[in-house]
Amino acid sequence: MLELILSDHNRRCLMCTRDGKCELQKLAIDFGIDELDYPGDKTGKLDNLSPSIVRDDSKCVLCKRCISVCKNVQSVSAIAMASRGRDSRVATYYDESLNDVNCTFCGQCVRVCPVGALKEKDNTKIVLEKLQDKNLFVIAQTAPAVRVALGEEFGMPIGTNVAGKMVASLRKLGFYKVFDTNTGADATIIEEAHEFIDRLQYNKTLPMITSCSPGWVRFLEQNYPELKPHLSTCKSPHQMFGAILKSYYAKKQGLDPSKIFLVSVMPCTAKKYEITRPEMHQTDENGNILNDVDLVITTRELAKLIKQEGIDFVNLEDEVFDNPIGEASGAGAIFGTAGGVMEAALRTVAETLTWKKLDKIEFNQVRGEEGVRRATVNIADKEIKVVVANGLGNARKILEEIKSGKADYQFVEIMACPGGCIMGGGQPICNATTLSTVDVRKLRAEAIYSVDEKSVIRCSHENPYLKEMYNEYLDNPGSKKAHELLHTN
């Protein structure tokens, strides 16, 4: 059976992203297969039109894991089995590109594919080209979930926080500056918390739903467009960071924003799609239209770059993020796990409404591994009902409640990926054996919460750089200028 599967498989292993981590390759080694008697058919359709995901039928082994996660976990069903018998294959509706069907680009199909028939759109060559351009200031920003997973690509234990080595490796690659997206997360929370308070006090559209996950936003737009008014208008953290970087930061540093090329290192394949959305840009003082973010690479792509450049990652001396953007809060860090956005927002909502410091900073009510977690929190003598959902199948349940009028909560966090960003479609891939024996999500989440616990600043609104920015540039959260720069339609 294994020989027959291999006979139909494109065996250009050295050119495959899964070389060395392929489950089919391991089986062939385990069973001692070094030659085949069957000619087979190694051809298949290549779909690379999506900005996020490439699908190569010539590598597919018909295991149906991608179909299972897309249908049963994410409730999207963008792919399914087509034809019968010898002609069976995984296909989209009418054989269209993933770009033209209801795919949300969440990348969960990539995460479960055992052979590399699904992979992210690779942008590593573009990064290397831009780093060689002496006319550009090439800047990197990294999401909180990346630092607790990147080490796995270099044989380090799951959940190891490698922030210092990650920063050092990015500098060795040649980036002009290396910044922490957590500051963008802090900006998102400040704006989002004030938006929620405004909706709550003036009886505007509730419940308000977070808008940090682009796969989730695309899912809502495709399936529940009538519920779009419930979405927060805030851009996601890395988009906010880009907007700040190419306006306030550029002005303070005397840089031409059109010469800044910003690369986001993200745990998410959908972020590659997000930066192509027409609203994710700004206009500078000279009338030039600038992308908030110019390029996205995944955690896996960063690991690929580090290996290609011969950097000894494990033995690197730790380095710190560049200032002033590096002074982020622990609240920004917990964005990386499900419930983190909600908890960070509640911290700022509570201190804004009560005008005093929280005695207990953690909101354990919204932490946990459940796909849907409901809670009631008391803030300023108000009972606020919240719900946290991760995975699009669970998002659908919440949206059906809102659509039917049964929802009795005011604030909703939804993440496209089960477990949140730490289990994003761009994170290091764990094989089926590891996933069945190790709680990968728990280990990565514990590392994220540890970052928060060790932080001096644990509320987003206490970020000193953002305080300065609002005083000098944006006036107040929710101001007209803040909306122009940090929000969308």
C-alpha positions, -999 to +999 in steps of 0.1 A: +000+000+000+028+024+009+046+016-024+014+024-043+009+057-025+046+066-033+041+057-069+016+085-073+036+110-052+058+138-066+091+126-050+111+158-055+118+157-018+148+180-017+127+209-032+098+203-008+091+225+023+085+193+043+118+176+035+130+160+067+096+165+084+074+146+060+054+117+075+054+099+041+092+102+039+095+088+074+073+058+066+094+051+035+125+051+057+109+030+084+098+004+059+131+004+040+116+014+006+145+024-017+130+015-051+095+012-066+081-013-091+051+008-100+053+038-125+023+057-112+011+092-121+030+120-104+012+149-121-014+172-106-028+207-105-008+235-089-029+263-074-007+293-064-032+322-070-040+328-034-018+353-015-016+329+014-017+292+005-003+270-024-020+237-032+000+210-051-021+180-061+010+161-073+020+156-036-014+148-022-018+113-007-055+115-002-053+113+036-083+137+038-069+155+069-072+189+052-109+181+044-116+170+079-101+201+096-117+225+070-152+209+073-154+195+109-133+220+128-135+252+108-170+245+093-158+261+060-157+232+036-136+250+010-122+216-002-137+182-006-132+148-024-140+148-061-144+119-085-142+082-076-118+053-075-085+058-094-095+094-102-102+105-066-087+138-056-090+167-032-107+196-050-125+229-046-159+238-059-158+236-097-120+233-094-116+270-088-085+284-071-086+287-033-084+324-040-119+323-056-138+301-032-149+304+004-114+297+018-105+319+048-067+314+044-065+303+080-039+277+071-052+249+093-052+226+063-015+234+059-009+226+096-024+191+093-011+181+058+015+153+063+034+158+030+035+193+018+007+192-007-004+224+011+020+251+021+021+289+026+030+313-002+068+317+002+080+353+004+116+345+016+132+355-017+115+389-016+128+395+019+164+387+008+160+410-022+148+439-001+175+434+025+200+440-004+184+473-015+205+501+000+177+526-007+153+510+018+150+508+056+139+472+059+123+467+093+109+436+110+081+432+135+073+400+153+041+387+168+040+374+203+032+338+193+063+335+171+088+337+200+072+307+218+073+284+187+103+294+165+127+274+187+109+242+177+123+246+142+158+242+157+151+212+179+143+232+211+115+220+234+079+230+225+070+263+243+106+276+246+106+314+246+133+324+221+126+361+219+162+371+224+176+347+198+149+356+174+158+393+176+195+385+173+189+363+142+168+391+125+196+415+130+221+390+116+198+387+085+203+425+080+171+442+092+176+479+100+154+476+131+136+448+149+104+458+167+078+440+189+043+438+175+031+438+212+032+476+210+008+473+181-013+450+202-013+476+230-025+503+205-052+479+194-064+474+230-064+511+238-086+518+207-107+487+211-114+492+248-125+528+242-147+517+213-163+491+235-169+516+263-185+540+238-208+513+225-217+502+260-224+537+274-243+550+243-262+518+235-246+513+201-243+480+183-236+451+207-221+427+212-189+441+198-166+415+182-129+417+180-113+421+146-077+410+151-079+377+131-081+383+093-092+347+087-121+352+111-130+386+095-131+370+060-153+342+074-178+367+087-179+387+055-185+356+035-211+339+057-227+366+079-223+399+061-254+413+079-234+411+112-205+433+101-217+462+122-208+441+153-171+440+143-147+464+160-134+489+134-099+485+148-071+473+125-052+442+137-020+448+158+006+444+130-015+467+107-017+493+135+020+490+141+027+496+104+004+527+104+023+541+134+057+532+120+051+550+087+036+581+102+045+591+138+077+570+141+090+580+107+084+617+115+101+615+149+131+597+133+134+619+102+128+589+079+110+591+045+080+567+051+081+557+014+116+543+020+104+520+049+098+484+039+080+466+068+081+429+071+057+412+096+068+379+110+035+362+119+021+329+131-007+333+105-011+326+068-042+348+066-020+378+074-005+374+039-040+380+026-048+408+051-021+431+038-037+430+003-070+443+015-076+478-001-083+495+032-049+486+047-030+516+037-025+553+044-016+585+026+015+604+036+019+642+036+031+641+000+000+622-012+018+589-016-003+558-008+017+536+016+009+500+026+007+497+064+027+465+060+046+456+029+052+418+034+043+389+057+064+359+064+054+330+087+073+315+116+083+287+093+096+311+067+117+330+092+132+296+103+140+289+066+158+322+062+179+316+094+189+282+082+197+294+046+220+321+060+239+296+081+230+313+114+237+291+145+203+299+161+206+278+193+239+293+203+231+330+196+235+355+224+201+370+234+194+405+222+165+429+229+140+446+206+148+481+194+134+510+214+112+529+217+088+504+202+101+476+223+086+489+256+054+468+253+031+454+279+024+419+290-012+425+279+001+428+243+019+394+247-012+374+257-027+383+223-010+352+211-034+328+229-072+324+228-088+347+254-058+370+255-073+398+235-104+397+257-083+397+289-061+426+277-091+446+268-109+440+301-078+452+320-079+485+301-118+488+303-117+482+340-090+508+348-106+533+325-141+530+339-130+529+376-101+553+374-080+531+396-055+502+394-068+467+394-060+448+426-059+416+406-047+420+370-056+385+357-091+377+343-089+339+347-126+337+337-116+341+300-087+317+302-090+280+293-088+254+265-125+252+257-135+261+221-162+284+236-158+300+270-185+323+285-180+345+315-195+374+335-172+401+349-181+429+372-165+462+363-175+496+378-207+480+392-217+468+358-221+431+349-204+426+315-211+393+298-183+381+275-176+351+253-143+338+238-145+315+208-115+299+189-118+280+157-143+290+130-167+261+138-171+276+173-173+311+157-203+299+137-221+288+169-217+323+184-227+341+152-259+320+150-267+330+185-263+367+176-282+363+144-312+347+161-312+373+189-304+348+216-270+364+225-270+381+259-234+392+260-217+425+252-182+416+241-169+387+220-134+376+211-131+353+181-099+337+167-099+317+135-074+291+147-082+266+174-062+278+204-055+312+189-023+325+172-001+300+190-016+273+168-018+295+137-014+281+102+021+296+099+035+280+130+060+251+131+042+219+121+040+190+146+034+155+132+004+135+141+023+115+167+034+146+186-001+161+184-016+129+199+008+127+228+018+163+236-004+192+245+013+216+221-013+243+226-009+242+264+029+244+264+029+274+240+002+292+260+020+287+292+051+304+277+029+333+265+014+338+300+048+337+315+059+367+294+029+386+308+037+376+344+073+387+341+064+421+325+069+453+344+040+469+324+009+447+323-018+470+309-018+483+274-027+519+283+005+521+304+027+516+274+050+547+277+056+550+239+019+550+232+013+576+259+038+599+242+022+592+208-013+601+219+000+633+236+020+644+206+002+630+176-032+614+181-047+635+209-070+608+224-080+572+218-109+572+193-101+607+180-106+616+144-069+613+136-068+579+155-097+567+134-080+578+102-048+560+111-057+530+132-093+520+122-109+507+090-144+507+075 
